[in-house]
Amino acid sequence: MDKHDDPYQEIRDAVRSLCAEFPDEYFRKIDEQRGYPEAFVDALMAAGWLSAMIPEEYGGSGLGLAEASVIMEEINRCGANAGAVHGQMYNMGTVLRHGSPEQKQKYLPEIAAGRLRIQSMGVTEPTTGTDTTKIKTTAVKKDGRYVVNGQKVWISRVQHSDLMVLLARTTPLAEVKKKSEGMSIFIVDLREAIGKGMEVRPIPNMVNHETNELFFDNLEIPEENLIGEEGRGFKYILDGLNAERTLIAAECIGDGYWFVDRAVKYANERVVFDRPIGKNQGVQFPIADAFIEVEAANLMRFRACELFDAHKPCGAEANMAKYLAAKASWEAANVCLQTHGGFGFANEYDVERKFRETRLYQVAPISTNLIYSYVAEHLLGLPRSF
Ligand SMILES: Cc1cc2nc3c(=O)[nH]c(=O)nc-3n(C[C@H](O)[C@H](O)[C@H](O)COP(=O)(O)OP(=O)(O)OC[C@H]3O[C@@H](n4cnc5c(N)ncnc54)[C@H](O)[C@@H]3O)c2cc1C
């Protein structure tokens, strides 16, 4: 799109200028150290970018999903990884949509001001995986508190968050009419919980993504931390997923453009057989192909944003945007690596780092097969398989 026609150019320019303070070397070093980009995250919070979607009455910017997605896209397009921060952008939506007036007043202004981090959402469990309604973590009401027991896995940013949205079963599966009933969500104050009923074990992994196993042993949560009605938590979580998927699609789009830009630059500069490698159609066509795929995915991402911001159903578009964008960014990553030849493997080019980072989105927050399954069943009317 022409720079002058882009309604989000102002946001893009502002995020880019913040990101420019954090060059490739910064993120490379953090990756090598398996660290967390504290200074970068602090800068994003201080500038208010992560409270974009919090309404103005609570101190946020009251922007839509489209604007929020542009922020995420630009972060990844600049060479960073929004995986360190994206929870802050969408987890607050659960409180906003389903929290009580008291909860909103208590948490949202603090989140908007960047004084409180709500980076984590605890859903996945080791023994049940994608089959979420079978989760085994329970929360039992007792003397004005809920007592939580169980285990979660792959829960991200817990060590860099103050609050976590937790999904637990409050009514046993055998006692509910529909398997999606009987689960509830809670705000867990991590500052109080860790070491007092909740244990955190980091999971070393392929990406520099802070993610953990969580163990709950009689963790007590005050009753007032229940969000919405008891038993309706699964529905509330699902409500938030469209925003999450669309934002992550935008991150993949940002990655996709980053890979294409780097591939083009290298293909123009690298001279072999007395000419730039980009002169060979065997090198330039895959880059053109990757660019086309990213552009196409981008259209679906903005379609999902448009529907979400108009308060219309957007489950199909959000899922398809996530699918297309994750696929396009992964293909662009492969092309970029191939274009760089051996240097694609060298840390100093950052291609291998971004390659690892973008691969995650074929699996999390929802794996490709589960998107196929959603489309097959809900859009095409094929028989339910599980
Ligand atoms: C780095 C990282 C960060 C994460 N952060 C979070 C987080 O913050 N919070 C959180 O709650 N979770 C988080 N997750 C978990 C993530 O959402 C899950 O890994 C993902 O949803 C897949 O679930 P699973 O790993 O249990 O795979 P499984 O459910 O065990 O599935 C394994 C494979 O089998 C396929 N499969 C399973 N069943 C079917 C079927 N019926 N038909 C076809 N294929 C099927 C899946 O598509 C997948 O490819 C994170 C994961 C990672 C790796």
The ligand as a Gaussian input file, in Angstrom:
#p B3LYP/6-31G(d) Opt

LIG

0 1
 C        6.214000     -21.538000      23.289000
 C        4.808000     -21.864000      23.644000
 C        4.049000     -20.931000      24.365000
 C        2.750000     -21.245000      24.767000
 N        2.056000     -20.360000      25.577000
 C        0.866000     -20.744000      26.104000
 C        0.204000     -19.922000      27.079000
 O        0.677000     -18.836000      27.432000
 N       -0.944000     -20.368000      27.630000
 C       -1.499000     -21.564000      27.290000
 O       -2.546000     -21.907000      27.839000
 N       -0.910000     -22.368000      26.359000
 C        0.255000     -21.989000      25.766000
 N        0.883000     -22.790000      24.844000
 C        0.282000     -24.079000      24.516000
 C       -0.245000     -24.150000      23.077000
 O       -1.444000     -23.420000      22.982000
 C       -0.393000     -25.629000      22.738000
 O        0.921000     -26.187000      22.654000
 C       -1.132000     -25.835000      21.465000
 O       -2.473000     -25.417000      21.586000
 C       -1.125000     -27.319000      21.078000
 O       -1.482000     -28.122000      22.165000
 P       -0.550000     -29.325000      22.622000
 O        0.846000     -28.868000      22.648000
 O       -1.087000     -29.915000      23.863000
 O       -0.694000     -30.362000      21.448000
 P       -1.614000     -31.631000      21.373000
 O       -3.023000     -31.276000      21.695000
 O       -0.976000     -32.723000      22.155000
 O       -1.517000     -31.969000      19.833000
 C       -0.296000     -32.446000      19.240000
 C       -0.459000     -32.416000      17.726000
 O       -1.542000     -33.262000      17.352000
 C       -2.496000     -32.526000      16.602000
 N       -3.848000     -32.989000      16.978000
 C       -4.335000     -33.212000      18.236000
 N       -5.600000     -33.629000      18.165000
 C       -5.948000     -33.648000      16.855000
 C       -7.129000     -33.989000      16.139000
 N       -8.249000     -34.368000      16.759000
 N       -7.106000     -33.907000      14.789000
 C       -5.987000     -33.524000      14.127000
 N       -4.826000     -33.198000      14.751000
 C       -4.815000     -33.246000      16.099000
 C       -2.304000     -31.073000      16.954000
 O       -2.711000     -30.238000      15.908000
 C       -0.792000     -31.014000      17.206000
 O       -0.132000     -30.767000      15.988000
 C        2.173000     -22.477000      24.380000
 C        2.914000     -23.391000      23.612000
 C        4.202000     -23.098000      23.248000
 C        4.991000     -24.122000      22.469000

